[in-house]
């Protein structure tokens, strides 16, 4: 069993951004998307932060970035976080054609088709 460690800031910020989208109902198909409570979104954020942190802990970090996308389906890390949080999250529950890039000390996102990349967080 591995000891519990707090997720690095990049993982926490990225997970909270996705959780806010989930709780805020900001997907692109309002008739199809589910509505999630803040408590459900918080469970999702905790699971997602740990999964992102695990991905960022490899020997190649911080030289490589992690990209999480929603485009005609959920990125596997988003789907796994939803499963761990006990939620059924579909591609319409999060903003379509969105790509988040997580680098050491920086998180950026392009939300929507051809949207400019915006900085979510920097160290």
Beta strands, then each sheet from edge to edge (+ up, - down):
strand 1: 66-70
strand 2: 98-103
strand 3: 106-111
strand 4: 118-122
sheet 1: 1+ 2- 3+ 4-
end
